[in-house]
Amino acid sequence: MTIVCGPPNSGKTTWCRQQANGRDLVWDLDVVAATLNGVYRSNRHRPVEIQKLLAEWRDTMMQYSVSDRMPNNMYIIISDIDRARELAKKYQAHQLVRMRNRIPHCVERPTP
């Protein structure tokens, strides 16, 4: 399992897509939220209950990954560095990747 963290629009999703092969899983909370309701793609439009539900789903996927039942790699995208470190330690992630783009660069970068 690889956890990728960094500010919004710092390239986390792009990096994961470049690393992952066709069998690997990429957990991108924004993408999963958007499948529930397109309005939820933006964090500021998500109700607290939805945020909690998404975090529980993510944690369940991470637990499953640690159980060795998953035959492929998993990439978990998290914005908060402290939370990323905590989860990396808890679930014994193989790698923690930190996108270090500066905030002004991230804000200027177009969102897909």
Protein Blocks (a to p, Z undefined) as FASTA:
>chain_A
ZZdeddehilpmmmmmmmpcfkbccddfklmmmmmomklmpmklpcfklmmmmmmmmmmm
mmmmmnopacbdcddddfblmlmmmmmmmnopabdcddfbdfklmmmpccZZ
